[in-house]
Amino acid sequence: MGGRVFFSRRRKFNGTVVRLFAAFEFSVDNVGGTQTLNALDLAWKKGFSEYEAAYYIAILMLSGLIEAGELERAQAACERLMLVSANWLSKGLISEPFVSGQQPMVDEIMRSIPHQSPKTPL
């Protein structure tokens, strides 16, 4: 019985996070199913809320765009990341300590995009 409850919570978590990708204009199709599941596993193990997981995975997807050389898409995604994080912070959906903890990774990614300087959403 306990296993069913766990898998039910996990399935709900995964579904909610995937739906939240729309805020960043990402979908599972952008990354691929296997990579998305790996990222969801990591976010689950770290104990992230659904919103934290979506934010974290969006950062990973952004990094993937840069690695793929899709710099224009990465620039647009970076701008959306800042807008969404500011919105979610203002609504209390993610916390300032969480965003601050992710900021070094975001700054590093943003530095790799030409003509983009790091901006914090805080």
C-alpha positions in Angstrom: 0.0 0.0 0.0 2.8 2.5 0.9 4.4 1.9 -2.5 1.3 2.9 -4.3 1.0 6.1 -2.3 4.7 6.9 -3.1 4.2 6.3 -6.8 1.0 8.3 -6.8 2.7 11.3 -5.2 5.7 11.0 -7.5 3.4 10.7 -10.6 1.5 13.8 -9.5 4.8 15.7 -8.8 6.2 14.8 -12.3 2.9 15.8 -14.0 2.7 19.1 -12.2 6.4 20.0 -12.9 6.0 19.1 -16.6 2.9 21.4 -16.8 4.9 24.2 -15.1 7.5 24.0 -18.0 5.0 26.0 -20.0 5.8 29.1 -17.9 9.3 28.9 -19.4 8.0 28.0 -22.9 9.7 24.6 -22.6 8.2 21.2 -23.0 9.4 17.6 -22.7 9.8 17.7 -26.5 12.5 20.4 -26.2 14.7 18.1 -24.1 13.6 14.6 -24.6 11.8 12.2 -22.3 14.9 10.5 -20.8 16.7 13.7 -19.9 13.5 15.1 -18.4 12.9 12.0 -16.3 16.6 12.2 -15.1 16.1 15.8 -14.1 12.8 15.0 -12.4 14.5 12.2 -10.5 17.2 14.7 -9.3 14.7 17.3 -8.3 12.7 14.7 -6.4 15.7 13.4 -4.6 16.7 17.0 -3.6 13.2 17.4 -2.1 12.2 20.4 -4.3 8.7 21.6 -4.4 7.0 21.4 -7.8 7.8 25.1 -8.5 11.4 24.7 -7.4 11.8 21.6 -9.6 10.4 23.4 -12.6 12.7 26.4 -12.0 15.7 24.1 -11.5 14.9 22.0 -14.6 14.4 25.2 -16.7 18.0 26.1 -15.7 19.2 22.7 -16.9 17.2 23.1 -20.1 18.7 26.5 -20.6 22.2 25.1 -20.2 21.3 22.4 -22.8 20.3 25.1 -25.3 23.7 26.8 -24.9 25.5 23.5 -25.2 23.6 22.8 -28.4 24.6 26.3 -29.7 21.1 27.6 -29.8 22.1 31.0 -28.4 19.1 33.0 -29.6 16.7 30.6 -27.9 18.9 30.5 -24.8 18.8 34.3 -24.6 15.0 34.3 -24.8 14.8 31.5 -22.3 17.1 33.4 -20.0 14.8 36.4 -20.1 11.8 34.2 -19.4 13.7 32.6 -16.5 14.2 36.0 -14.9 10.6 37.0 -15.4 9.1 33.8 -14.1 11.4 33.6 -11.1 10.5 37.2 -10.2 6.8 36.4 -10.6 7.0 33.2 -8.6 9.1 34.9 -5.9 6.5 37.7 -5.5 3.7 35.0 -5.1 5.7 33.0 -2.6 5.8 29.9 -4.9 9.6 29.8 -4.6 11.8 31.3 -1.9 14.6 33.8 -2.0 17.0 31.3 -0.4 16.2 28.7 -3.1 16.7 31.2 -5.9 19.9 32.5 -4.3 21.2 29.0 -4.1 20.6 28.5 -7.8 22.0 31.9 -8.8 25.7 30.9 -9.3 24.6 28.4 -11.9 22.3 30.9 -13.6 25.1 33.5 -13.6 27.5 31.1 -15.2 25.0 30.2 -17.9 24.2 33.8 -18.6 27.9 34.7 -18.9 28.1 32.2 -21.7 25.4 33.9 -23.8 26.9 36.8 -25.9 25.8 40.3 -24.8 24.1 39.0 -21.7 25.2 40.0 -18.2 24.0 38.3 -15.1 20.9 39.8 -13.5 19.4 38.5 -10.3 15.7 38.3 -9.9 16.0 39.3 -6.2 
